[in-house]
Amino acid sequence: MTQSLNALFSPETSPHPADLQPFRLLCDALFFYALPGSKAEQQELWTGYTPVHLSGEEQARFQSLAQELKGHEAEFHGGLLASLSAGHGDRDEASVGSLASRLRSEAKPTDPQKAKDEALWRAMLMLKLAEMYREEELEITQGFTALSDKEAELFAAIRGGETEEEDEDEKEVQALRELAAATRLSGPTLNLARLAKAWGHLYTRDPKAPEIPLLVTTHEELQGLLAEEYETLTGTPPKQLVSLALPTQTESTAYGALVEKFWDATGASRKHFNRLLMDLVASGTISAELLAELQGAGNDLNRAALPFLKGNPNEKAMRFYAYEGTSLIDLFANLCGESRTATTTNTGLLAVLS
């Protein structure tokens, strides 16, 4: 197994950069899923890729269905989305309207491979719908921010040189901006359990997944979902390992520089912490000695990061959870109701940023 600490973001596809940024302070490489037809190109701080290969014909069909979803989001979110699938009948009729008509019958394919393929199509379309909701939320937030900026300009023009009041106005505008940012980062309005299951259908089919030891998320509820699956499989709860305090920076254009400075300042402690995480993932059991060493390394890393937290109002906490002796792929397979024979005794690792 590689000694680089690589991480995969879950359970959203094409997430907003602000959701990804803090993870890059710790991880050597960060990845996320992009749906078929999306731009899955490598960037300086993270890489998006499509985990499931589709033929040219299937990819064109998915993009066509995704386009038809626009304007019908409420209809599918209201009920049809739960059973949305692309059957293998007449492809000329595979439109949103015909899908809606067929799916009301809730007919399920009897062929196992066909059922597996339809589950994948349902998952991809649900994830696409979640992307649409996030795009709408971002547009609303941007409009809200623009209005608050305009309001500040008008106050400044009316009040002229009243310095104290201008300062108060600036504080109000900053508060509005922070509220807008928090609103944008609140995630999709879709039920997270359904979103996680949809994402899991891609994850269990991703050939690169076993090579990425760490799963990261901004949704605390995902940890709860995986904890339930882990307790179902093992009868015990997952282990909470350590919590890191990390700085954030709202200006994405300057984030690359922050990552470099953070790595330079925390190099030895960060590498030690990451190596211990890799040792933990590779082990089927977590010894008390390894756990104590990891917690000590986390404390060292927190101390090294302190200078970056001074005067930073946007501090984030990253909490780590271990699913001892159970891989994350097995957990998601169980969450998605997929039959799977466990082929590894590695320990799954999840980091939650909040």
C-alpha positions as CSV (number, residue, x, y, z in Angstrom):
1,M,0.0,0.0,0.0
2,T,1.3,3.5,-0.8
3,Q,2.5,5.6,2.1
4,S,0.8,8.7,0.8
5,L,-2.3,9.6,2.6
6,N,-4.9,9.9,-0.2
7,A,-8.5,10.8,0.6
8,L,-11.8,10.5,-1.2
9,F,-14.7,13.0,-0.6
10,S,-18.2,11.7,0.1
11,P,-21.1,11.6,-0.5
12,E,-21.4,14.4,-3.1
13,T,-20.2,14.6,-6.7
14,S,-18.4,17.7,-8.0
15,P,-18.5,19.4,-4.5
16,H,-17.9,23.0,-3.9
17,P,-14.1,23.9,-3.5
18,A,-14.8,25.4,0.0
19,D,-15.9,21.9,1.1
20,L,-12.6,20.4,-0.1
21,Q,-10.1,23.0,1.0
22,P,-9.5,22.0,4.7
23,F,-8.8,18.4,3.9
24,R,-6.0,19.3,1.6
25,L,-4.1,20.7,4.6
26,L,-3.6,17.2,5.8
27,C,-3.9,14.8,2.8
28,D,-1.2,14.3,0.2
29,A,-3.9,13.9,-2.5
30,L,-7.6,14.5,-2.5
31,F,-10.2,13.1,-4.9
32,F,-13.9,13.4,-5.6
33,Y,-16.4,11.8,-8.0
34,A,-17.6,13.5,-11.1
35,L,-20.6,12.1,-13.0
36,P,-20.5,11.0,-16.7
37,G,-20.2,14.0,-18.9
38,S,-18.7,16.3,-16.2
39,K,-15.2,17.7,-16.5
40,A,-13.1,15.3,-14.5
41,E,-9.7,17.0,-14.8
42,Q,-6.8,17.2,-12.3
43,Q,-6.3,20.5,-10.5
44,E,-3.6,21.8,-8.2
45,L,-5.3,20.8,-5.0
46,W,-7.6,17.9,-5.9
47,T,-8.7,15.6,-8.7
48,G,-12.2,14.7,-9.9
49,Y,-12.8,11.5,-11.8
50,T,-15.7,9.3,-13.0
51,P,-15.6,6.0,-11.1
52,V,-17.8,4.0,-13.4
53,H,-17.1,3.6,-17.1
54,L,-20.0,4.0,-19.5
55,S,-19.9,3.3,-23.2
56,G,-20.3,6.3,-25.5
57,E,-23.9,5.5,-26.2
58,E,-24.7,5.1,-22.5
59,Q,-22.9,8.3,-21.5
60,A,-24.8,10.2,-24.2
61,R,-28.1,8.7,-22.8
62,F,-27.2,9.7,-19.3
63,Q,-26.5,13.3,-20.3
64,S,-29.7,13.4,-22.2
65,L,-31.7,12.2,-19.2
66,A,-29.9,14.7,-16.9
67,Q,-30.8,17.5,-19.2
68,E,-34.5,16.5,-19.2
69,L,-34.4,16.5,-15.4
70,K,-34.1,20.2,-15.4
71,G,-37.5,21.8,-14.8
72,H,-38.8,18.5,-13.4
73,E,-36.7,18.4,-10.2
74,A,-39.6,18.8,-7.8
75,E,-41.6,16.0,-9.4
76,F,-38.9,13.5,-9.1
77,H,-37.8,14.7,-5.6
78,G,-41.4,14.4,-4.5
79,G,-41.6,10.7,-5.0
80,L,-40.4,9.3,-8.3
81,L,-36.7,9.9,-7.4
82,A,-36.8,7.0,-4.9
83,S,-37.4,4.5,-7.7
84,L,-36.0,6.5,-10.7
85,S,-34.2,4.1,-13.1
86,A,-33.4,3.8,-16.8
87,G,-34.8,0.5,-18.1
88,H,-33.5,-1.5,-20.9
89,G,-36.5,-1.2,-23.2
90,D,-36.8,1.1,-26.2
91,R,-34.1,3.7,-25.8
92,D,-36.0,6.2,-27.9
93,E,-38.6,6.3,-25.2
94,A,-36.1,6.7,-22.3
95,S,-37.1,10.2,-21.5
96,V,-38.2,11.7,-18.2
97,G,-41.9,11.4,-19.2
98,S,-41.7,7.7,-20.1
99,L,-39.6,7.0,-17.1
100,A,-42.2,8.5,-14.9
101,S,-45.0,6.5,-16.5
102,R,-43.1,3.2,-16.2
103,L,-41.8,3.8,-12.7
104,R,-45.3,4.4,-11.2
105,S,-45.9,0.7,-11.7
106,E,-42.8,0.0,-9.5
107,A,-41.9,-3.0,-11.7
108,K,-38.5,-4.4,-10.9
109,P,-36.3,-6.5,-13.3
110,T,-35.9,-10.1,-12.4
111,D,-32.5,-10.4,-14.1
112,P,-29.8,-9.8,-11.4
113,Q,-27.4,-7.9,-13.8
114,K,-30.2,-5.8,-15.1
115,A,-31.3,-4.9,-11.5
116,K,-27.7,-4.0,-10.7
117,D,-27.5,-1.8,-13.8
118,E,-30.7,0.0,-13.0
119,A,-29.6,0.6,-9.4
120,L,-26.5,2.3,-10.9
121,W,-28.7,4.5,-13.2
122,R,-30.9,5.5,-10.3
123,A,-27.9,6.4,-8.2
124,M,-26.3,8.6,-10.9
125,L,-29.5,10.4,-11.6
126,M,-30.1,11.0,-7.9
127,L,-26.6,12.4,-7.5
128,K,-27.2,14.6,-10.6
129,L,-30.3,16.0,-9.0
130,A,-28.4,16.7,-5.8
131,E,-25.9,18.7,-7.9
132,M,-28.7,20.7,-9.4
133,Y,-30.0,21.6,-5.9
134,R,-26.6,22.7,-4.8
135,E,-26.2,24.9,-7.9
136,E,-29.5,26.6,-7.1
137,E,-28.4,27.2,-3.5
138,L,-25.1,28.7,-4.6
139,E,-26.9,31.1,-7.0
140,I,-29.2,32.2,-4.2
141,T,-26.3,32.7,-1.9
142,Q,-24.3,34.7,-4.5
143,G,-27.4,36.9,-5.0
144,F,-27.8,37.4,-1.3
145,T,-24.1,38.4,-1.0
146,A,-24.4,40.8,-3.9
147,L,-27.4,42.5,-2.3
148,S,-25.5,42.9,1.1
149,D,-22.6,44.5,-0.7
150,K,-24.9,46.9,-2.5
151,E,-26.6,47.7,0.8
152,A,-23.2,48.6,2.3
153,E,-22.4,50.9,-0.6
154,L,-25.7,52.7,-0.2
155,F,-25.1,53.2,3.6
156,A,-21.7,54.5,2.9
157,A,-23.0,57.0,0.4
158,I,-25.8,58.2,2.7
159,R,-23.7,58.5,5.9
160,G,-20.6,60.0,4.3
161,G,-17.8,60.4,6.9
162,E,-19.5,58.8,9.9
163,T,-16.6,56.5,10.7
164,E,-18.1,54.6,13.6
165,E,-21.3,53.9,11.7
166,E,-19.3,52.8,8.7
167,D,-17.4,50.3,10.9
168,E,-20.7,49.0,12.2
169,D,-22.0,48.6,8.6
170,E,-18.9,46.7,7.7
171,K,-19.4,44.4,10.6
172,E,-23.0,43.8,9.5
173,V,-21.9,43.1,6.0
174,Q,-19.2,40.7,7.2
175,A,-21.8,38.9,9.3
176,L,-24.1,38.6,6.3
177,R,-21.2,37.2,4.2
178,E,-20.4,34.6,6.9
179,L,-24.1,33.6,7.1
180,A,-24.2,33.3,3.3
181,A,-21.1,31.1,3.3
182,A,-22.6,28.9,6.1
183,T,-25.8,28.6,4.1
184,R,-23.8,27.5,1.0
185,L,-21.9,24.9,2.9
186,S,-25.0,23.4,4.5
187,G,-25.2,20.8,1.8
188,P,-28.0,19.5,-0.5
189,T,-31.6,19.5,0.6
190,L,-31.9,15.8,-0.4
191,N,-32.1,13.3,2.4
192,L,-28.5,12.4,3.2
193,A,-29.2,8.7,3.7
194,R,-30.5,8.5,0.2
195,L,-27.6,10.5,-1.1
196,A,-25.1,8.3,0.7
197,K,-26.7,5.2,-0.7
198,A,-26.6,6.6,-4.2
199,W,-22.9,7.6,-3.8
200,G,-22.2,4.1,-2.4
201,H,-23.4,2.4,-5.6
202,L,-20.6,4.3,-7.4
203,Y,-18.1,3.6,-4.6
204,T,-18.5,-0.1,-4.6
205,R,-17.9,-0.2,-8.3
206,D,-14.9,2.1,-8.3
207,P,-11.7,0.1,-9.1
208,K,-9.6,2.9,-7.5
209,A,-11.5,2.8,-4.2
210,P,-9.3,0.2,-2.4
211,E,-6.2,2.3,-3.1
212,I,-7.6,5.3,-1.2
213,P,-7.4,4.6,2.5
214,L,-9.3,7.6,3.9
215,L,-12.9,8.8,3.3
216,V,-13.6,12.4,4.2
217,T,-16.9,14.3,4.5
218,T,-18.5,17.5,5.8
219,H,-21.7,15.6,6.8
220,E,-21.7,14.3,10.4
221,E,-24.8,12.3,9.6
222,L,-22.7,10.1,7.3
223,Q,-20.7,8.9,10.3
224,G,-23.9,7.9,12.0
225,L,-25.1,5.9,9.0
226,L,-21.8,4.1,8.7
227,A,-21.7,3.5,12.5
228,E,-25.1,1.8,12.3
229,E,-23.9,-0.5,9.4
230,Y,-20.7,-1.3,11.3
231,E,-22.6,-2.2,14.5
232,T,-24.9,-4.4,12.4
233,L,-21.9,-6.3,11.0
234,T,-19.7,-6.5,14.1
235,G,-21.9,-5.8,17.1
236,T,-19.6,-3.0,18.3
237,P,-19.4,0.8,17.6
238,P,-16.6,2.4,15.6
239,K,-13.7,3.9,17.5
240,Q,-13.3,7.7,17.7
241,L,-9.6,8.3,17.3
242,V,-8.5,11.9,17.5
243,S,-9.6,15.5,16.6
244,L,-7.5,18.0,14.7
245,A,-8.0,21.8,14.7
246,L,-7.5,23.2,11.2
247,P,-7.6,26.8,9.8
248,T,-9.8,27.7,6.9
249,Q,-9.5,30.5,4.4
250,T,-12.5,31.9,2.5
251,E,-10.6,33.1,-0.6
252,S,-10.0,30.0,-2.7
253,T,-7.4,31.8,-4.9
254,A,-5.1,32.0,-1.9
255,Y,-5.7,28.6,-0.5
256,G,-2.8,26.9,-2.4
257,A,-0.4,29.3,-0.6
258,L,-1.9,28.4,2.8
259,V,-1.5,24.7,2.1
260,E,2.2,25.2,1.3
261,K,2.8,27.3,4.4
262,F,0.9,24.8,6.6
263,W,2.9,21.9,5.2
264,D,6.2,23.6,5.7
265,A,5.4,24.5,9.3
266,T,3.9,21.2,10.3
267,G,6.0,18.9,8.0
268,A,7.4,16.4,10.5
269,S,4.3,16.2,12.7
270,R,2.0,15.9,9.7
271,K,4.0,13.1,8.1
272,H,4.2,11.2,11.4
273,F,0.5,11.5,12.0
274,N,-0.3,10.4,8.4
275,R,2.1,7.4,8.7
276,L,0.3,6.2,11.8
277,L,-3.0,6.5,10.0
278,M,-1.7,4.3,7.3
279,D,-0.5,1.8,9.8
280,L,-3.9,1.8,11.4
281,V,-5.7,1.3,8.1
282,A,-3.5,-1.7,7.2
283,S,-4.1,-3.4,10.5
284,G,-7.1,-5.6,11.1
285,T,-7.0,-4.7,14.8
286,I,-6.1,-1.5,16.6
287,S,-3.7,-2.0,19.5
288,A,-3.7,0.2,22.5
289,E,-0.1,1.2,21.8
290,L,-0.9,2.3,18.2
291,L,-4.0,4.2,19.4
292,A,-2.0,6.0,22.1
293,E,0.8,6.9,19.6
294,L,-1.7,8.2,17.1
295,Q,-3.4,10.4,19.7
296,G,0.0,11.7,20.7
297,A,0.9,12.5,17.1
298,G,-2.5,14.3,16.8
299,N,-1.6,16.5,19.8
300,D,1.8,17.3,18.2
301,L,0.1,18.3,15.0
302,N,-2.4,20.5,16.8
303,R,0.4,22.3,18.5
304,A,2.3,22.8,15.3
305,A,-0.9,24.2,13.7
306,L,-1.6,26.7,16.5
307,P,0.1,29.7,14.7
308,F,-2.4,29.3,11.8
309,L,-5.4,29.5,14.2
310,K,-4.5,32.8,15.8
311,G,-7.0,35.4,14.7
312,N,-8.8,32.9,12.4
313,P,-12.5,32.9,13.1
314,N,-13.2,30.0,10.8
315,E,-11.4,27.2,12.6
316,K,-12.7,23.7,11.7
317,A,-12.4,20.4,13.7
318,M,-11.6,17.2,11.8
319,R,-12.6,14.1,13.8
320,F,-11.4,10.6,12.8
321,Y,-13.3,7.4,13.2
322,A,-12.0,3.8,12.6
323,Y,-14.1,0.8,11.6
324,E,-11.8,-1.9,13.0
325,G,-11.4,-4.9,10.8
326,T,-14.0,-3.7,8.2
327,S,-13.3,-1.9,5.0
328,L,-15.3,1.1,3.9
329,I,-16.4,-0.7,0.7
330,D,-18.0,-3.5,2.8
331,L,-19.8,-0.9,4.9
332,F,-21.2,0.9,1.8
333,A,-22.1,-2.4,0.2
334,N,-24.1,-3.2,3.4
335,L,-25.7,0.3,3.4
336,C,-26.7,-0.1,-0.3
337,G,-28.1,-3.6,0.3
338,E,-25.6,-5.3,-2.0
339,S,-24.4,-8.8,-1.3
340,R,-20.6,-8.8,-1.0
341,T,-18.0,-11.2,0.4
342,A,-15.5,-9.4,2.5
343,T,-12.0,-9.8,0.9
344,T,-10.0,-7.7,3.3
345,T,-9.5,-7.2,7.0
346,N,-8.3,-3.6,6.6
347,T,-9.7,-1.0,8.9
348,G,-11.9,1.6,7.3
349,L,-11.1,5.3,8.2
350,L,-13.5,8.3,8.0
351,A,-12.7,11.9,8.8
352,V,-15.6,14.3,9.5
353,L,-15.0,18.1,9.2
354,S,-17.4,20.4,11.1
